[in-house]
Amino acid sequence: MTNRVCPLLKNPEQYTPDLQDLARNELARNYWLPTLERTVGNFVEKAQSLNPDNPKATEHAKQCLQKFHNLIEKIKLEPRTLVPLSVRTLLEFNEENLRVHFKDAWQTQKDTESEQALSQFSHRISEIDSISDFHEKWVELAKGLLAGNVFDWGSAAVANILDSSSIFGLSHAMETIEARPWFIDDVDVFIQRLYSHNFNSAVIFVDNAGMDFILGILPFVRELLTRGTRVILSANSYPSLNDVTYKELNRYCRSAAKQCNILKNAINNGQLLTLENGQKGPCLDLKNLPSELCDLMAESDLIILEGMGRSIHTNLNTEFTVDSLRMAVLKNEWLAKSLGAHQFSVIFKYQRPA
């Protein structure tokens, strides 16, 4: 796979994907090293139930944890052990370790949640279609997308909620996120843009499987499609936590299309496209994208980054040559506070190029 730099970057030569350089930022480093090690450790308890066909799942998970622990100990002595040192590179290191033993460590969980979400998809799009007011409909679509982003097993706070409740759904997530006005709330500005402008082509970098993608992203995509926008959905090339993979992206879209003619027709006529993004972890390095994706997105006039990994840990301050949307729920309290927000604060950041 030949990789290139995202053609929509305003200053590609100055681009860095990481919000925080942990080698330089001692305060951030002292928080993230033990936090990420605990996150990696939490998988050990889940490994067997998530991988029932692997009798050595727990043993393999412990081996992965040990490798991660060894790296963390080296970094404590010498931060330049991993260059660059960031949340992105640490998470990628862990995912590469997991793939030595697990084809897709979270596959069972993703399948279960996606089946559940698909069973609710028709109802969700009917809810959206029942809203006649243009502004109100797009606000609801934004709320649904952000509520869907709560379903992230990479967040300790969310994992605790999901572990303790088997009935936690989209409506519950909508109550979990903060009420408007959000921490960064450009929804009204974005909707005002939609009143007067139809985007020609939108590229969307998606996040989690299940509720996030099927009940959050797809209704948003569906509405763009009705406006004549070509939509390019891009998902990870390799498994990472409960993120959608490219292989799953196609499957989920086809399954949802059985319940929605708008999606079905868009897939058939090439208005809705799916491509892999070349990424190995839950973050997004826009200097490292597949050539085919770069060629297609070069014609896009809207780029959408969803989730903490792709739009906060990486690319929060990235400037583009086209309109951009960054949407995420801040599920980590320390990160939220470092930005001046609080846990479950919402970022809906819409920018037009200067």
Wavefront OBJ file of the C-alpha trace (Angstrom):
o trace
v 0.000 0.000 0.000
v 1.499 3.331 -1.103
v 0.782 6.053 1.435
v 0.665 9.811 0.938
v -0.077 13.059 2.739
v -3.712 14.168 2.995
v -4.338 16.564 0.060
v -6.682 18.715 2.170
v -4.046 19.846 4.698
v -3.460 23.599 4.640
v 0.140 23.405 5.851
v 1.335 19.837 5.209
v 4.992 20.684 5.874
v 4.094 21.930 9.382
v 1.577 19.200 10.176
v 1.934 17.079 13.286
v -0.889 14.725 14.227
v -0.401 14.739 17.985
v -2.089 17.170 20.380
v 0.538 16.515 23.050
v 4.221 15.646 22.754
v 4.660 13.458 25.834
v 8.449 13.624 25.608
v 8.314 17.391 26.178
v 5.210 17.570 28.385
v 6.143 15.945 31.697
v 2.740 16.583 33.295
v 0.909 14.890 30.428
v 3.478 12.068 30.348
v 3.064 11.364 34.061
v -0.683 11.070 33.557
v -0.858 9.098 30.324
v 1.790 6.444 30.975
v 0.027 4.839 33.993
v -3.440 5.558 32.544
v -2.743 3.772 29.281
v -1.073 0.885 31.123
v -4.262 0.453 33.205
v -6.319 0.516 29.998
v -4.131 -2.193 28.490
v -4.393 -4.148 31.740
v -8.194 -3.976 31.732
v -8.255 -6.106 28.579
v -6.719 -9.047 30.461
v -9.967 -9.611 32.379
v -12.047 -9.437 29.200
v -9.749 -11.352 26.860
v -11.265 -14.814 27.350
v -14.924 -13.760 27.092
v -14.170 -11.641 24.014
v -12.199 -14.465 22.388
v -13.973 -17.693 23.412
v -12.296 -19.738 20.669
v -8.814 -18.908 21.937
v -8.046 -21.051 25.021
v -4.901 -18.999 25.654
v -6.605 -15.596 25.369
v -5.881 -14.553 28.954
v -2.291 -15.776 28.778
v -1.738 -13.893 25.517
v -3.324 -10.738 26.937
v -0.967 -10.910 29.910
v 1.990 -11.214 27.539
v 0.821 -8.097 25.692
v 0.449 -6.247 28.981
v 3.971 -7.251 29.995
v 5.400 -5.891 26.728
v 3.541 -2.644 27.247
v 4.687 -2.438 30.863
v 8.305 -2.998 29.813
v 8.043 -0.157 27.305
v 6.494 2.172 29.886
v 9.319 1.453 32.333
v 11.918 2.273 29.666
v 10.097 5.489 28.769
v 10.103 6.570 32.416
v 13.883 6.419 32.330
v 14.258 7.812 28.815
v 11.215 9.479 27.172
v 12.892 9.289 23.744
v 12.644 5.494 23.797
v 9.606 5.891 21.552
v 9.761 8.650 18.939
v 7.472 10.425 18.657
v 6.079 9.786 22.140
v 2.345 10.400 22.165
v -0.962 8.793 23.026
v -1.173 7.815 19.340
v 2.141 5.968 19.180
v 1.613 4.230 22.529
v -1.804 2.963 21.448
v -0.400 1.808 18.108
v 2.337 -0.108 19.942
v -0.295 -1.891 22.024
v -2.490 -2.731 19.035
v 0.449 -4.192 17.126
v 1.234 -6.391 20.147
v -2.360 -7.587 20.339
v -2.435 -8.515 16.653
v 0.408 -10.975 17.224
v -2.049 -13.160 19.156
v -5.529 -11.878 18.256
v -6.853 -11.444 14.733
v -9.315 -8.873 16.086
v -9.437 -8.808 19.886
v -12.822 -7.023 20.098
v -14.612 -8.757 17.212
v -17.200 -10.500 19.406
v -18.111 -7.270 21.186
v -18.365 -5.343 17.920
v -20.601 -7.965 16.328
v -22.933 -8.040 19.332
v -23.276 -4.251 19.551
v -23.667 -3.836 15.799
v -26.459 -6.399 15.610
v -28.210 -4.566 18.428
v -27.752 -1.212 16.689
v -28.999 -2.560 13.351
v -32.178 -3.756 15.063
v -32.819 -0.121 16.048
v -31.759 1.518 12.790
v -35.191 1.706 11.116
v -36.682 3.284 14.219
v -33.882 5.826 14.441
v -34.188 7.012 10.837
v -37.982 7.172 11.239
v -37.431 9.457 14.231
v -35.209 11.686 12.113
v -37.647 11.730 9.190
v -40.510 12.762 11.473
v -38.764 16.082 12.192
v -39.951 18.581 9.600
v -37.983 21.617 10.786
v -34.619 21.774 8.989
v -32.651 23.243 11.897
v -34.205 20.935 14.469
v -33.484 17.885 12.310
v -29.781 18.684 11.970
v -29.464 19.404 15.687
v -30.972 15.973 16.367
v -28.574 14.362 13.882
v -25.619 16.037 15.610
v -26.846 14.974 19.052
v -27.320 11.406 17.864
v -23.863 11.274 16.343
v -22.251 12.576 19.520
v -24.312 10.295 21.747
v -23.207 7.388 19.588
v -19.596 8.388 20.172
v -20.045 7.680 23.884
v -19.931 3.921 23.105
v -16.166 3.585 23.309
v -14.563 0.664 25.160
v -11.253 2.528 25.099
v -12.615 4.900 27.744
v -12.460 3.615 31.316
v -15.416 5.784 32.356
v -17.596 4.444 29.534
v -16.433 0.855 29.993
v -17.610 1.041 33.618
v -21.031 2.251 32.472
v -21.375 -0.424 29.786
v -20.161 -3.188 32.104
v -22.713 -2.233 34.745
v -25.727 -1.861 32.447
v -26.963 -4.134 29.675
v -29.704 -1.671 28.661
v -27.569 1.457 28.174
v -28.610 2.729 24.741
v -28.548 5.788 22.510
v -31.218 7.614 24.498
v -29.242 7.051 27.715
v -26.089 8.336 26.022
v -27.921 11.487 24.962
v -28.636 12.118 28.646
v -24.994 11.426 29.568
v -23.434 14.092 27.354
v -23.691 17.730 28.385
v -26.694 19.851 27.408
v -26.217 22.636 24.906
v -24.484 24.963 24.643
v -21.626 22.497 24.360
v -17.999 23.186 25.221
v -17.318 23.887 21.549
v -20.696 24.389 19.902
v -20.628 25.343 16.231
v -23.805 23.425 15.366
v -25.855 26.502 14.518
v -23.041 27.885 12.356
v -22.773 24.574 10.490
v -26.544 24.383 9.959
v -26.569 27.957 8.689
v -23.947 26.893 6.149
v -26.189 24.003 5.094
v -29.074 26.389 4.435
v -27.133 28.067 1.663
v -24.630 25.452 0.524
v -24.716 21.856 -0.670
v -21.386 20.118 -0.211
v -20.166 18.322 -3.294
v -18.180 15.629 -1.508
v -17.603 14.786 2.151
v -14.962 12.446 3.568
v -15.704 11.052 7.021
v -13.169 9.282 9.236
v -15.317 7.068 11.455
v -14.706 5.766 14.966
v -16.472 2.977 16.885
v -18.583 0.079 15.653
v -22.094 -0.534 16.974
v -24.212 2.376 18.196
v -21.614 4.952 17.177
v -21.421 4.078 13.499
v -24.877 2.638 12.828
v -27.095 4.940 14.908
v -24.827 7.998 14.955
v -22.838 8.262 11.733
v -25.171 6.572 9.227
v -28.235 8.801 9.860
v -25.932 11.837 9.480
v -24.525 10.375 6.248
v -28.018 9.573 4.995
v -29.065 13.210 5.326
v -25.989 14.385 3.422
v -26.815 11.905 0.666
v -30.341 13.318 0.293
v -28.703 16.691 -0.434
v -26.699 15.220 -3.301
v -23.386 15.046 -1.438
v -21.039 12.228 -2.343
v -19.871 10.626 0.895
v -16.588 8.793 1.394
v -16.519 6.736 4.587
v -13.041 5.786 5.752
v -12.262 3.263 8.488
v -9.167 1.648 9.968
v -7.182 -0.808 7.893
v -6.324 -2.826 11.023
v -8.319 -3.789 14.142
v -8.065 -1.355 17.037
v -10.204 -1.565 20.193
v -13.872 -1.532 19.131
v -13.235 0.751 16.142
v -14.819 -0.039 12.797
v -12.447 -1.738 10.368
v -12.669 -1.321 6.614
v -13.953 -4.883 6.238
v -16.710 -4.223 8.769
v -17.518 -0.841 7.239
v -18.709 -2.503 4.032
v -20.695 -5.117 5.916
v -22.440 -2.597 8.176
v -23.323 -0.345 5.246
v -24.842 -3.221 3.282
v -26.830 -4.397 6.314
v -28.201 -0.902 6.984
v -28.988 -0.464 3.288
v -31.448 -3.367 3.516
v -33.532 -1.070 5.733
v -32.984 2.166 3.795
v -33.377 2.823 0.066
v -31.383 6.047 0.309
v -28.311 4.107 1.443
v -29.020 1.245 -0.958
v -29.236 3.524 -3.990
v -26.175 5.526 -2.929
v -24.089 2.365 -2.641
v -25.310 1.099 -6.010
v -24.675 4.336 -7.894
v -21.347 5.172 -6.246
v -22.578 8.165 -4.242
v -21.562 6.352 -1.037
v -18.034 4.998 -1.078
v -15.993 3.106 1.518
v -12.211 3.143 1.760
v -9.558 2.101 4.271
v -7.474 4.799 5.956
v -4.222 2.905 6.476
v -4.258 3.390 10.270
v -3.169 0.766 12.818
v -4.571 2.414 15.966
v -7.470 4.566 17.150
v -5.795 7.858 16.169
v -5.263 9.453 12.759
v -2.016 10.475 11.089
v -2.982 12.479 8.012
v 0.551 12.181 6.633
v 0.025 8.454 6.216
v -3.056 7.787 4.078
v -3.515 5.335 1.189
v -3.096 6.804 -2.294
v -6.574 5.736 -3.417
v -8.151 7.604 -0.500
v -6.031 10.689 -1.201
v -7.059 10.693 -4.864
v -10.760 10.546 -4.008
v -10.735 12.994 -1.128
v -8.802 15.565 -3.175
v -12.170 16.545 -4.673
v -13.919 16.810 -1.287
v -15.088 20.136 0.120
v -15.898 18.822 3.616
v -13.770 16.679 5.939
v -15.268 15.179 9.103
v -13.188 13.682 11.915
v -15.119 11.760 14.545
v -14.091 10.598 17.993
v -11.440 11.465 20.573
v -8.641 9.577 18.850
v -9.047 11.139 15.408
v -10.223 14.628 16.319
v -8.833 15.370 19.822
v -5.679 13.346 20.551
v -4.806 14.023 16.910
v -5.935 16.849 14.626
v -7.795 19.095 17.087
v -5.930 22.127 15.752
v -5.205 20.923 12.220
v -6.035 23.435 9.490
v -7.586 22.348 6.201
v -8.111 23.920 2.792
v -11.809 22.960 2.941
v -14.628 23.077 5.496
v -14.003 20.770 8.436
v -15.973 19.226 11.271
v -14.488 17.697 14.421
v -16.993 15.895 16.634
v -16.278 14.047 19.871
v -17.371 13.499 23.450
v -14.552 14.061 25.962
v -14.704 10.770 27.854
v -11.404 11.248 29.690
v -11.661 13.639 32.644
v -7.985 14.613 32.709
v -7.913 15.450 29.001
v -11.178 17.364 29.312
v -9.809 19.458 32.178
v -6.579 20.118 30.294
v -8.731 21.687 27.562
v -10.784 23.676 30.079
v -13.793 21.357 29.849
v -15.151 18.475 31.950
v -15.886 14.802 31.466
v -18.581 14.172 28.832
v -18.226 17.698 27.472
v -18.950 17.900 23.759
v -16.815 19.218 20.930
v -18.608 20.135 17.712
v -15.981 22.229 15.971
v -16.837 23.544 12.522
v -14.309 25.594 10.573
v -14.165 27.147 7.159
v -10.762 27.786 5.606
v -9.384 31.251 6.231
l 1 2 3 4 5 6 7 8 9 10 11 12 13 14 15 16 17 18 19 20 21 22 23 24 25 26 27 28 29 30 31 32 33 34 35 36 37 38 39 40 41 42 43 44 45 46 47 48 49 50 51 52 53 54 55 56 57 58 59 60 61 62 63 64 65 66 67 68 69 70 71 72 73 74 75 76 77 78 79 80 81 82 83 84 85 86 87 88 89 90 91 92 93 94 95 96 97 98 99 100 101 102 103 104 105 106 107 108 109 110 111 112 113 114 115 116 117 118 119 120 121 122 123 124 125 126 127 128 129 130 131 132 133 134 135 136 137 138 139 140 141 142 143 144 145 146 147 148 149 150 151 152 153 154 155 156 157 158 159 160 161 162 163 164 165 166 167 168 169 170 171 172 173 174 175 176 177 178 179 180 181 182 183 184 185 186 187 188 189 190 191 192 193 194 195 196 197 198 199 200 201 202 203 204 205 206 207 208 209 210 211 212 213 214 215 216 217 218 219 220 221 222 223 224 225 226 227 228 229 230 231 232 233 234 235 236 237 238 239 240 241 242 243 244 245 246 247 248 249 250 251 252 253 254 255 256 257 258 259 260 261 262 263 264 265 266 267 268 269 270 271 272 273 274 275 276 277 278 279 280 281 282 283 284 285 286 287 288 289 290 291 292 293 294 295 296 297 298 299 300 301 302 303 304 305 306 307 308 309 310 311 312 313 314 315 316 317 318 319 320 321 322 323 324 325 326 327 328 329 330 331 332 333 334 335 336 337 338 339 340 341 342 343 344 345 346 347 348 349 350 351 352 353 354
